[in-house]
Structures are given as C-alpha cells and as structure tokens.
Amino acid sequence: MKILFADKFPDAYMQELVQRGHECTYQPNLTADDLAAAVPGHEALVVRSTKVNADTIGAGSDLKLVIRAGAGTNTIDKAVAAENGVSVCNVPGKNAVAVAELVMGLLLAIDRRIPDNVAELRDGKWNKKTYSEAQGLYGRKMGVVGLGAIGLAVVERARAFGIDIIVIRKSGRSAELQKQLNDLGVQYVDDLGTLVESCDIISLHVPASDDTKGMVNQEFLAKLKPDSILLNASRGDVIDESALVAAMGKKGIRAGLDVYADEPGSGQADFDSVLAKHPNVYGTHHIGASTTQAQNAVAEGVIEIVDAYVDGTVLNCVNGVG
C-alpha cells in the first residue's frame, strides 16, 4: 500500500511498514488545507490531530483507509468517507495512561499553583507566603464523567492520591469494569447533576458527539461548588467556553484544560483564545497522548490495522465501511 503520514509517526515503526513492502510518504507538517493536494495516489492516510475534511476525502481517488493514530475521530469527516467507501479506523485505549498522567499533572498544578511558582522564581521573585496556601487533594471528592480506558486510568491514579471517586451508576457496564470500580472503592450517584453538586473536582472523559457537545453549560456550571476544579482532556466542544469564562469569574472555578473548542488543526499556529488566557485556567496544547510510550503503543496499533487490512479485515472501523 501507499501510505501518507500527515502527522508525526515514530520512524522505527514506519520502517517496519516499509519492510512489509509498503510505500510510506512522511509529511508531518501538512495542515488540513494541504491534505487534499497531498493525498492523491495514496491508498491509506494516517493522522493524529490533522483534520480530514470532505475535500481531502474527495481528492483521494485511490484512498481506501484513514487511520486515526489515537482514539477520537471527531476531526475526520466520517460520513463523507463512508459515502466514498473509505474505512475510518482508530486505535483506542493505547494512550490512556499518558492522558491520565496529564490529567493528574493538571490537577496537581492547579492545587499547588506550580506554573505560577515557576514563573515567579524565573522572574527573580521569592513568594513563599503566597504559594504556601493550598488545600491539598487527599480526601477530596472527584467526579469522573466517562469511564472508558482513560477515565478508568484517571480513577486508578486519583485513588492512589487518596481522592474519593464518584461516578454515575449505569446498568450496561461490563462485569469486569464493574468489579474494577468496586475494588477501587468508588461511590455511585444516579445522574450527572447529583455528581456535579457532590464533587470538588470534575474530570471529563467523554467522546465528541451530539449528546456531549456543550454538556458543560450554564446549568452544569451553576451546580458546581464555588472554587471547584474542572478538568478536560477529552474534546474541546464538550464545554461551552463563554459559560465557563463567566462561571470562573463569578464562582472562582479553576480549570485544567488540554483541549479547546476551536483549537488549531496543525502542530503550530496562532491561537487567540479568551478561555486559554484566563488566569484561572492552566492549559496545555492538546498533548495528552504525546508521550513516547503512548506514541509507540499507538504506532503498534496502526501497524496492526494495516496488517489486518492487507489480510482482508478492517479493524476498529468507526464509520461502518468494512
């Protein structure tokens, strides 16, 4: 197969594909606008954060497979891909630990104001009096919304800090997951509103969908306790950003964010975000899955999908083609 890589991909794993007889084109600096011109002649396209729009899929006359080197596929026009007979596949669960580590890092950074400490020290200022004030995490209540691989990994790590975990009770969970949750000593509530009202910290781990878009709205934020912490390393459009900015001003809510509603679709770009600039926000650049460990695991998953496709099987297809 001729495979176009439009985002960074570990060289050692690309060489494995070359050894299998595939022709690999590596153009990690492509943007969403560049893809339509680059994709012709390729049968497969591998992306991480670069958006794959209808124009790109339409330009790919030989395109049969789009692989998202990660879990979320909201940046890919899956409907148009299906109309054109293009399978869209993902690599779920491989980066869960990396994202969970970042979530805990954001939580610790907020509680201890680590970025502000660093900034003042680098500016030649010693301000122990101000930064000695922190509540601490032990015994606080954390609501985890979404219990896929990432949500569960966050639960495991938060429990190790002595944080009490609250989740929504659901009947459709597997017996294995239910046992894991019970063994971790989580507490259950019946609905999202009760969870939000009960917790000091909320961590979001839901996919992008019509049901989750804007779920953190004025009603949601009105139920949050003053001075609570909101963490989001899932998808930016889960949050109504203007509502969150208003709530931070009124209630002292702090937020640890790795994703934003209108974040750039490329690795480097200008980004003028009112939310990201807010003093109550400690933000990162959608880097949750960006560890060497996670990227190697995801790369192995990409190779599995390519191998299976060559053998006539479409793994992890998310748009019904295959």
NUDO-513599 format. One record per residue (C-alpha): residue number from 1; residue in one letter; x, y, z. Coordinates in nm, 4 decimals. Last residue first. Layout:
NODE  seq  type  xx  yy  zz
NODE  NUM  a  X  Y  Z
...
This chain:
NODE  seq  type  xx  yy  zz
NODE  322  g  -1.5648  -0.2744  0.6012
NODE  321  v  -1.7211  0.0675  0.5935
NODE  320  g  -1.9401  0.1254  0.9003
NODE  319  n  -1.7895  0.4561  1.0089
NODE  318  v  -1.5900  0.3612  1.3208
NODE  317  c  -1.3786  0.0707  1.1939
NODE  316  n  -1.1652  -0.0749  1.4713
NODE  315  l  -1.0048  -0.3381  1.2494
NODE  314  v  -1.0942  -0.3872  0.8817
NODE  313  t  -1.0053  -0.7432  0.7738
NODE  312  g  -0.8915  -0.8504  0.4270
NODE  311  d  -0.5343  -0.9590  0.5009
NODE  310  v  -0.3970  -0.6258  0.3799
NODE  309  y  -0.6452  -0.4567  0.6131
NODE  308  a  -0.5265  -0.6687  0.9068
NODE  307  d  -0.1643  -0.5708  0.8524
NODE  306  v  -0.2586  -0.2015  0.8210
NODE  305  i  -0.4691  -0.2124  1.1384
NODE  304  e  -0.1976  -0.3928  1.3347
NODE  303  i  0.0607  -0.1418  1.2108
NODE  302  v  -0.1557  0.1435  1.3390
NODE  301  g  -0.1854  -0.0283  1.6785
NODE  300  e  0.1914  -0.0599  1.7057
NODE  299  a  0.2113  0.3118  1.6292
NODE  298  v  -0.0365  0.3784  1.9117
NODE  297  a  0.1861  0.1941  2.1585
NODE  296  n  0.4911  0.3833  2.0364
NODE  295  q  0.3030  0.7116  2.0626
NODE  294  a  0.1927  0.6345  2.4171
NODE  293  q  0.5387  0.5494  2.5459
NODE  292  t  0.6971  0.8447  2.3677
NODE  291  t  0.4469  1.0770  2.5305
NODE  290  s  0.2042  1.2962  2.3421
NODE  289  a  -0.1344  1.1472  2.4287
NODE  288  g  -0.2449  1.4368  2.6472
NODE  287  i  -0.0687  1.6996  2.4376
NODE  286  h  -0.3666  1.9106  2.3375
NODE  285  h  -0.1604  2.2293  2.3937
NODE  284  t  -0.1731  2.2667  2.7713
NODE  283  g  -0.3799  2.4950  2.9892
NODE  282  y  -0.3899  2.6112  3.3481
NODE  281  v  -0.7002  2.8263  3.3535
NODE  280  n  -0.7996  3.0640  3.6351
NODE  279  p  -0.5909  3.3452  3.4837
NODE  278  h  -0.7933  3.3284  3.1587
NODE  277  k  -0.5711  3.3155  2.8501
NODE  276  a  -0.6929  2.9706  2.7401
NODE  275  l  -1.0549  3.0823  2.7722
NODE  274  v  -1.0172  3.4029  2.5721
NODE  273  s  -0.8418  3.2056  2.2987
NODE  272  d  -0.6133  3.3637  2.0395
NODE  271  f  -0.4230  3.0738  1.8876
NODE  270  d  -0.1511  3.1339  1.6301
NODE  269  a  -0.0375  2.8100  1.4740
NODE  268  q  0.1905  2.5096  1.5242
NODE  267  g  0.1025  2.1388  1.5272
NODE  266  s  -0.1977  2.1693  1.2997
NODE  265  g  -0.5760  2.1627  1.3391
NODE  264  p  -0.5820  2.4764  1.5530
NODE  263  e  -0.8088  2.4785  1.8613
NODE  262  d  -1.1637  2.5978  1.8156
NODE  261  a  -1.3427  2.4213  2.1022
NODE  260  y  -1.0383  2.3771  2.3250
NODE  259  v  -0.8417  2.0819  2.4614
NODE  258  d  -0.5783  2.0239  2.7318
NODE  257  l  -0.7636  2.2120  3.0044
NODE  256  g  -0.7150  2.2395  3.3795
NODE  255  a  -0.9856  2.4703  3.5107
NODE  254  r  -1.0419  2.6810  3.8201
NODE  253  i  -1.3831  2.7890  3.9454
NODE  252  g  -1.3776  3.1149  4.1404
NODE  251  k  -1.7555  3.1372  4.1434
NODE  250  k  -1.8436  3.4535  3.9478
NODE  249  g  -1.5381  3.4989  3.7267
NODE  248  m  -1.4878  3.1296  3.6663
NODE  247  a  -1.8579  3.0968  3.5859
NODE  246  a  -1.8408  3.3653  3.3157
NODE  245  v  -1.5400  3.2037  3.1491
NODE  244  l  -1.7139  2.8648  3.1700
NODE  243  a  -2.0284  2.9979  3.0011
NODE  242  s  -1.8193  3.1512  2.7225
NODE  241  e  -1.6412  2.8187  2.6729
NODE  240  d  -1.9483  2.5991  2.6435
NODE  239  i  -1.7506  2.2827  2.7165
NODE  238  v  -1.7751  1.9427  2.5438
NODE  237  d  -1.6575  2.1243  2.2312
NODE  236  g  -1.2972  2.0957  2.3468
NODE  235  r  -1.2744  1.7178  2.3484
NODE  234  s  -1.1344  1.4830  2.6148
NODE  233  a  -0.8635  1.6274  2.8386
NODE  232  n  -1.0981  1.8408  3.0467
NODE  231  l  -1.0525  1.9113  3.4162
NODE  230  l  -1.2848  2.1317  3.6240
NODE  229  i  -1.1803  2.2363  3.9747
NODE  228  s  -1.4097  2.3742  4.2441
NODE  227  d  -1.3715  2.7204  4.3958
NODE  226  p  -1.7500  2.7611  4.4322
NODE  225  k  -1.9337  2.4283  4.4007
NODE  224  l  -2.0536  2.3304  4.0558
NODE  223  k  -2.4297  2.3236  4.0100
NODE  222  a  -2.4437  2.6533  3.8201
NODE  221  l  -2.1718  2.5174  3.5903
NODE  220  f  -2.3934  2.2350  3.4647
NODE  219  e  -2.6889  2.4673  3.4062
NODE  218  q  -2.4709  2.7264  3.2328
NODE  217  n  -2.3188  2.4651  3.0026
NODE  216  v  -2.0708  2.1806  3.0408
NODE  215  m  -2.2644  1.9448  2.8141
NODE  214  g  -2.1808  2.1723  2.5197
NODE  213  k  -2.1401  1.8803  2.2818
NODE  212  t  -2.1826  1.5587  2.4794
NODE  211  d  -2.5042  1.4224  2.3288
NODE  210  d  -2.4273  1.5371  1.9728
NODE  209  s  -2.0973  1.3531  1.9985
NODE  208  a  -1.7338  1.4066  2.0935
NODE  207  p  -1.6265  1.1296  2.3276
NODE  206  v  -1.6368  1.1611  2.7081
NODE  205  h  -1.3556  1.1791  2.9608
NODE  204  l  -1.4328  1.4829  3.1781
NODE  203  s  -1.2813  1.5284  3.5248
NODE  202  i  -1.4824  1.7114  3.7909
NODE  201  i  -1.3260  1.8190  4.1232
NODE  200  d  -1.4905  1.9339  4.4462
NODE  199  c  -1.7807  1.6948  4.3992
NODE  198  s  -2.1377  1.6400  4.5142
NODE  197  e  -2.3219  1.9003  4.3043
NODE  196  v  -2.1610  1.7719  3.9837
NODE  195  l  -2.2462  1.4097  4.0644
NODE  194  t  -2.6061  1.4939  4.1505
NODE  193  g  -2.6485  1.6740  3.8181
NODE  192  l  -2.4880  1.3904  3.6242
NODE  191  d  -2.7308  1.1263  3.7478
NODE  190  d  -2.7829  0.8297  3.9807
NODE  189  v  -2.4843  0.8557  4.2133
NODE  188  y  -2.2178  0.5956  4.2849
NODE  187  q  -1.9107  0.5807  4.5094
NODE  186  v  -1.5814  0.4285  4.4012
NODE  185  g  -1.3992  0.1814  4.6223
NODE  184  l  -1.1283  0.0799  4.3761
NODE  183  d  -1.2391  -0.2833  4.4013
NODE  182  n  -1.5933  -0.1724  4.3155
NODE  181  l  -1.4722  0.0119  4.0081
NODE  180  q  -1.2631  -0.2815  3.8912
NODE  179  k  -1.5531  -0.5214  3.9524
NODE  178  q  -1.7859  -0.3025  3.7461
NODE  177  l  -1.5308  -0.2904  3.4673
NODE  176  e  -1.5032  -0.6695  3.4555
NODE  175  a  -1.8796  -0.7225  3.4782
NODE  174  s  -1.9235  -0.4977  3.1772
NODE  173  r  -2.1157  -0.1747  3.2209
NODE  172  g  -2.4719  -0.1558  3.0951
NODE  171  s  -2.6500  -0.0809  3.4238
NODE  170  k  -2.5071  0.2618  3.4909
NODE  169  r  -2.4414  0.4448  3.8202
NODE  168  i  -2.2704  0.7790  3.7642
NODE  167  v  -1.9264  0.8098  3.9163
NODE  166  i  -1.7814  0.9446  4.2432
NODE  165  i  -1.4180  0.8999  4.3410
NODE  164  d  -1.2692  0.9852  4.6812
NODE  163  i  -0.9122  1.1138  4.6435
NODE  162  g  -0.6465  0.9303  4.8453
NODE  161  f  -0.3702  1.0096  4.5982
NODE  160  a  -0.3668  0.6457  4.4802
NODE  159  r  -0.7408  0.6831  4.4250
NODE  158  a  -0.6650  0.9583  4.1739
NODE  157  r  -0.4371  0.7274  3.9800
NODE  156  e  -0.6871  0.4451  3.9458
NODE  155  v  -0.9757  0.6795  3.8670
NODE  154  v  -0.7685  0.8523  3.5979
NODE  153  a  -0.6906  0.5170  3.4349
NODE  152  l  -1.0623  0.4345  3.4417
NODE  151  g  -1.1479  0.7593  3.2654
NODE  150  i  -0.8802  0.6952  3.0045
NODE  149  a  -0.9881  0.3383  2.9230
NODE  148  g  -1.3547  0.4309  2.9054
NODE  147  l  -1.5328  0.5512  3.2146
NODE  146  g  -1.6855  0.8854  3.1192
NODE  145  v  -1.7538  1.1552  3.3771
NODE  144  v  -1.5223  1.1196  3.6761
NODE  143  g  -1.6414  1.3102  3.9823
NODE  142  m  -1.3691  1.3832  4.2351
NODE  141  k  -1.4296  1.4249  4.6062
NODE  140  r  -1.1451  1.5459  4.8262
NODE  139  g  -0.9952  1.3162  5.0878
NODE  138  y  -0.6344  1.3905  4.9995
NODE  137  l  -0.6039  1.6620  4.7350
NODE  136  g  -0.4392  1.9550  4.9118
NODE  135  q  -0.5919  2.2908  5.0052
NODE  134  a  -0.3031  2.5127  4.9074
NODE  133  e  -0.1584  2.8295  5.0634
NODE  132  s  0.2207  2.8155  5.0867
NODE  131  y  0.2291  2.9842  4.7473
NODE  130  t  0.1504  3.3311  4.8780
NODE  129  k  0.3931  3.3372  5.1713
NODE  128  k  0.6639  3.1544  4.9760
NODE  127  n  0.6949  3.4426  4.7307
NODE  126  w  1.0587  3.4630  4.6202
NODE  125  k  1.0892  3.6632  4.2966
NODE  124  g  1.3689  3.6502  4.0394
NODE  123  d  1.1448  3.6311  3.7329
NODE  122  r  1.2293  3.2641  3.6925
NODE  121  l  1.1133  3.2146  4.0503
NODE  120  e  0.7922  3.3996  3.9695
NODE  119  a  0.7157  3.1869  3.6631
NODE  118  v  0.7919  2.8587  3.8395
NODE  117  n  0.5609  2.9316  4.1309
NODE  116  d  0.2879  3.0447  3.8900
NODE  115  p  0.3193  2.7189  3.6940
NODE  114  i  0.3018  2.5132  4.0174
NODE  113  r  -0.0141  2.6663  4.1594
NODE  112  r  -0.0254  2.3882  4.4232
NODE  111  d  -0.3862  2.2842  4.3603
NODE  110  i  -0.3840  2.3834  3.9963
NODE  109  a  -0.0556  2.2117  3.9099
NODE  108  l  -0.1600  1.8998  4.0989
NODE  107  l  -0.4804  1.8763  3.8961
NODE  106  l  -0.3012  1.9481  3.5698
NODE  105  g  -0.0470  1.6749  3.6430
NODE  104  m  -0.3242  1.4319  3.7322
NODE  103  v  -0.4876  1.4981  3.3966
NODE  102  l  -0.1504  1.4677  3.2225
NODE  101  e  -0.0919  1.1245  3.3733
NODE  100  a  -0.4406  1.0147  3.2706
NODE  99  v  -0.3705  1.1190  2.9115
NODE  98  a  -0.0474  0.9183  2.9034
NODE  97  v  -0.2092  0.6135  3.0639
NODE  96  a  -0.4964  0.6084  2.8157
NODE  95  n  -0.2775  0.6317  2.5053
NODE  94  k  -0.3356  0.2798  2.3708
NODE  93  g  -0.7049  0.2695  2.4588
NODE  92  p  -0.8455  0.3137  2.1109
NODE  91  v  -0.6536  0.2989  1.7814
NODE  90  n  -0.8939  0.4312  1.5196
NODE  89  c  -1.0349  0.3287  1.1835
NODE  88  v  -1.2104  0.5187  0.9046
NODE  87  s  -1.2916  0.2995  0.6037
NODE  86  v  -1.3325  0.4837  0.2746
NODE  85  g  -1.6225  0.3760  0.0517
NODE  84  n  -1.6829  0.7290  -0.0766
NODE  83  e  -2.0113  0.7758  0.1077
NODE  82  a  -1.8467  0.6294  0.4173
NODE  81  a  -1.5669  0.8861  0.3988
NODE  80  v  -1.8261  1.1607  0.3593
NODE  79  a  -1.9925  1.0438  0.6803
NODE  78  k  -1.6643  1.0011  0.8689
NODE  77  d  -1.5474  1.3569  0.8158
NODE  76  i  -1.2409  1.3231  1.0397
NODE  75  t  -1.1617  1.5569  1.3313
NODE  74  n  -1.4234  1.3853  1.5510
NODE  73  t  -1.2267  1.0604  1.5302
NODE  72  g  -1.1113  1.0258  1.8915
NODE  71  a  -0.8981  0.7228  1.9827
NODE  70  g  -0.5428  0.7668  1.8598
NODE  69  a  -0.3468  0.7296  1.5376
NODE  68  r  -0.6611  0.7976  1.3335
NODE  67  i  -0.6349  0.5669  1.0340
NODE  66  v  -0.7989  0.6582  0.7043
NODE  65  l  -0.8364  0.3709  0.4576
NODE  64  k  -0.9445  0.3311  0.0958
NODE  63  l  -0.7990  0.6340  -0.0812
NODE  62  d  -0.7265  0.5824  -0.4509
NODE  61  s  -0.9339  0.8803  -0.5684
NODE  60  g  -0.8240  1.0800  -0.2645
NODE  59  a  -0.9401  1.4256  -0.3667
NODE  58  g  -1.2913  1.3656  -0.2338
NODE  57  i  -1.1527  1.2535  0.1006
NODE  56  t  -0.9410  1.5660  0.1269
NODE  55  d  -1.2262  1.7940  0.0236
NODE  54  a  -1.4611  1.6301  0.2756
NODE  53  n  -1.2309  1.7090  0.5665
NODE  52  v  -0.9501  1.5238  0.7382
NODE  51  k  -0.8285  1.7345  1.0296
NODE  50  t  -0.4686  1.6976  1.1448
NODE  49  s  -0.4592  1.5821  1.5083
NODE  48  r  -0.3172  1.2331  1.4633
NODE  47  v  -0.3297  1.1266  1.1022
NODE  46  v  -0.2571  0.8196  0.8876
NODE  45  l  -0.3835  0.8103  0.5283
NODE  44  a  -0.4110  0.4940  0.3205
NODE  43  e  -0.4423  0.4208  -0.0507
NODE  42  h  -0.2251  0.7103  -0.1645
NODE  41  g  -0.2124  0.8400  -0.5217
NODE  40  p  -0.3907  1.1639  -0.4382
NODE  39  v  -0.3439  1.2612  -0.0687
NODE  38  a  -0.1082  1.5587  -0.0944
NODE  37  a  -0.3255  1.8205  -0.2640
NODE  36  a  -0.6287  1.7499  -0.0469
NODE  35  l  -0.4079  1.7397  0.2634
NODE  34  d  -0.2708  2.0926  0.2456
NODE  33  d  -0.5752  2.2704  0.3917
NODE  32  a  -0.5893  2.0324  0.6886
NODE  31  t  -0.2235  2.1064  0.7526
NODE  30  l  0.0776  1.9025  0.6466
NODE  29  n  0.3829  1.9256  0.8701
NODE  28  p  0.4183  1.5512  0.9264
NODE  27  q  0.4827  1.4701  0.5584
NODE  26  y  0.6100  1.1105  0.5537
NODE  25  t  0.5206  0.9139  0.2426
NODE  24  c  0.5376  0.5382  0.3008
NODE  23  e  0.5475  0.2723  0.0316
NODE  22  h  0.4508  -0.0593  0.1901
NODE  21  g  0.6513  -0.3774  0.1382
NODE  20  r  0.6460  -0.5203  0.4899
NODE  19  q  0.9926  -0.3760  0.5423
NODE  18  v  0.8465  -0.0320  0.4698
NODE  17  l  0.5832  -0.0910  0.7380
NODE  16  e  0.8510  -0.1832  0.9892
NODE  15  q  1.0421  0.1271  0.8822
NODE  14  m  0.7412  0.3340  0.9809
NODE  13  y  0.7556  0.1731  1.3242
NODE  12  a  1.1192  0.2714  1.3742
NODE  11  d  1.0492  0.6226  1.2465
NODE  10  p  0.7876  0.7020  1.5096
NODE  9  f  0.4988  0.8949  1.3495
NODE  8  k  0.4458  1.2700  1.3371
NODE  7  d  0.1437  1.3821  1.1392
NODE  6  a  0.0273  1.3589  0.7775
NODE  5  f  0.1566  1.0051  0.7166
NODE  4  l  0.0612  0.9010  0.3643
NODE  3  i  0.0519  0.5273  0.2898
NODE  2  k  0.0963  0.3617  -0.0486
NODE  1  m  0.0000  0.0000  0.0000
